Amino acid sequence: MKIKLGTNLTLEPIFTEKKEKYRCKVVDMDDQYIYVDYPIDTITNKTVFLIDGAQLRATYVEELKSAFAFQTEVLGKRNGQIPMIRLSYPGDSEIIKIQRRDFVRVHSPLDVSVQFEDEKYQFITDDISAGGSAILLNREVKFKANDDVSILIPLAFNNGDIKYVSTIAKVVRIWDKDSLTLASLQFTDTDDIDKQHIVRFCFERQLLMRKKGLK
């Protein structure tokens, strides 16, 4: 979905432990760049001064209430009747549609460590979102529906970073799919930083699958 002049953007820093959001508006654009007014912190309502090279996730909602996202970078400032920040524009093909609640679920095989009482297991995920995950059970387990388990999931990002998400999850159900047995987990104790890591991972994975022509 092509961005238009006047579009309201929400910007979120990517490579930071802080969970921050800034709002701004597209005031000019060309084939390579988007120019926005100075962003405002959504919590403090104060102007944010972004440093050159800052990596950001930009999201916006178009007229039909569909939400979209893309990755961008701060490339400097431009003086005019109103001061503007220049952001990189990856092109229409790099913009992806996202779920409004931000819990985008992607299929991705990730190693996951699960602990229940005194038993530890190693499994692979079938999918993951900021709200939970489905894991493939390759052995008998002691836990069952409604039990709480401790999990640890390493997330590898495009820039080489690895973040470890540690949380508590409730077992929603254990079920069979074809010849596989899966457990659906709902994350119940994920802090804001870990949620941000998962959302970022899902965003990168969704963009990669789109480039490969996968759903």
Disulfide bonds with the S-S distance in Angstrom:
none
